[in-house]
Amino acid sequence: MVDLKMRIMVIDDFSTMRRIVKNILKQLGYTEIEEAEDGEHALSKLREKPVQFIISDWNMPKMDGLELLKSVRNDSQLKEIPFLMVTAESEKENIMAAIGAGVSNYIVKPFTAEILKEKMDKVLEKHGLA
């Protein structure tokens, strides 16, 4: 059974996109949702108070999603957190770079609530959290 109280961080430089993802998560029953506008901000928040799941955009200023992913995977306190990359990037080399860096799963924009739920469920299952 999925823990609907788990803390999820939504990272995207567009507040509208963060709001859309947060609304989908709320529809799915999740209540503990943090947000950050870029990877740099997210990383400092994660180090203060880790979450159980990360949903991050790829293209952001300061620190992009791939840099954030690498930083999370290289941090002993954060490396096990499931990381779902959400992006408009669908080029194979980008997907391969994200997989190489340890992404848990990948969603290409635009996406539906059903796709987000399906990808999250797969990631949670893979991490033994479902």
N, C-alpha and C positions, 0 to 999 in steps of 0.2 A: 504494500500500500504506500502510495506516495505521500510524503509529509507536506501538507499544504501550508505548514507554518515555517518551512525552510526559508531562509533569507536568500533572495535573488537580487543580483545587481544588474541593472539595465544601463548599458553604456552606449551613448550615441550623441554626436554633436548637434543633432537637430532635436529640439524639445518636442516637436510634433511626433517624431518617430518614437521617442521615449514614451510619450503619452499613449500612443497606439499600442506599443508592446505591453506597457503597464495595464492598460484596459483589457487586453487579451488575457494577461496573467490573472487579473482579478476575476474575469469571466470563468476562468478555469479553476478558481477557488483559492488562489495564492493571495496571501495577505501581507507578507513581509517583503516589501519591494523597495530596494535602494536604487538611486540613480546617480550617474556621473556623466559629465559632458565630454570627457576625453579620457584617454588611457592614463595620462599622468595623474589626473584627479582621482580616477578609479583606483589606481595602484595605492595612492596614499590612504584612501578610505578603506581599501581591503586590508592594508597592514594595520590599521587601527582596529578594525572589526571585520574579520573575514565573513564571507557569505558561503552558502552551500551550492550556489549555481551562478554562473556568469553568462549573460547574453550581451555580446558586444558587436558593435558595428566595426567594419574594417577601416573605412576612410574617415579619419578624424585628424584635426590639427594636434600639435604638440607631441602626442604619442598615438600612433595608429593601433588598430586592433591586433595586427600581427606582432608588433613590438610589445604590446600589453601581454599577449598570449605567451611570448617568450619570457617576459619578466615574471609572469605568474608561474610558469613551469620551472623556472630557475630559483624560485623562492621556496625553501623547505616548508614554510608555514602554509603556503598557498597552492603548491604544485598539484595536489589531488583534486582541486575544485573542478567540477565539470565546466567546460567552456564551450559555449555555442556561438559560432561566428555568424553574424547576419550581415549580408553585403550585396551590393549590386555587381560585384566582381564575380564573373562566372568563368573566367579564363582558366584553363586546366593548370597552368603553371602556378596561379595564385592558390588554387585548391590544393595542389601538391605542397606548396610552401606552408600552408596552414596545417596540413596533415603532418608534415615533417616537424613542425613546431609543437605538435601535440594537441591540436584542436580535437574536441570530443565529437563535434558534428558541425554542419554547415548549412545555412539557409540562404538562398538567393532571393533578393527583393524583386518584385513584390511577393508577399506570401500571405496565406490565410491563417486564421486562428487554428484550423485543423492541422495545417502543416507545422505550425509552431508546437502544438501539443504533441503531435506524432514524433517530431525530432527530439523534444524534451523527454518524452517517455522512453525513447530508445537510449538516450544518453544516461538517464537515471537508471535504467535497467543494466546498462553496461557497467556502471559504477556501483551496482548493487544497492541502489537507493529506492528502487521501485518494488 
